[in-house]
């Protein structure tokens, strides 16, 4: 699942609107909208604000490589 899809799923499960997330994370609605539609990528500090607002941790996981399957 892509990061944008995960954020949308978290918004839905927590009953939050995009506007409410923007207010909690102190980011603009334009910034969130651009990210969720794939028009631009977050920098890490913005991503951390969103994770904190959603009460989530950022976890890095290794990719599965094609040749390891």
C-alpha positions in Angstrom: 0.0 0.0 0.0 1.4 3.4 -1.0 2.0 6.0 1.7 -0.8 8.2 0.3 -3.2 5.3 0.6 -2.1 4.6 4.2 -2.7 8.2 5.2 -6.1 8.2 3.7 -7.0 4.9 5.4 -5.8 6.3 8.8 -7.9 9.5 8.2 -11.0 7.3 7.6 -10.3 5.0 10.5 -9.9 7.9 12.9 -12.9 9.8 11.5 -10.7 12.8 10.5 -11.1 15.0 7.5 -8.1 16.3 5.6 -8.8 19.7 6.9 -8.8 18.4 10.5 -5.4 16.7 9.8 -4.0 19.9 8.4 -5.0 21.8 11.5 -3.6 19.2 13.9 -0.3 18.9 11.9 -0.1 22.6 11.3 0.3 22.2 7.5 -1.6 23.8 4.6 -4.4 22.0 3.0 -2.6 22.6 -0.3 0.5 20.7 0.9 -1.6 17.7 2.0 -3.7 17.7 -1.1 -0.6 17.8 -3.4 0.9 14.9 -1.5 -2.3 12.8 -1.5 -2.7 13.2 -5.2 0.9 12.5 -6.0 1.8 15.9 -7.2 4.6 16.3 -4.8 6.5 14.5 -2.0 6.8 15.5 1.6 10.1 16.3 3.2 10.7 14.3 6.4 9.8 17.1 8.8 6.4 17.5 7.2 5.9 13.7 7.3 6.8 13.7 11.0 4.1 16.4 11.7 1.5 14.3 9.9 2.5 11.1 11.7 2.4 12.9 15.0 -1.1 14.3 14.2 -2.3 10.8 13.3 -0.7 9.4 16.5 1.6 7.1 14.4 5.2 6.1 14.4 7.3 6.2 11.2 8.8 2.8 10.6 11.3 1.9 7.9 11.1 -1.5 6.4 13.4 -3.1 3.9 11.9 -3.6 0.4 11.4 -7.1 -0.9 13.7 -7.6 -3.8 12.6 -9.3 -6.9 15.6 -11.7 -6.9 14.9 -12.8 -3.3 11.5 -14.3 -4.1 
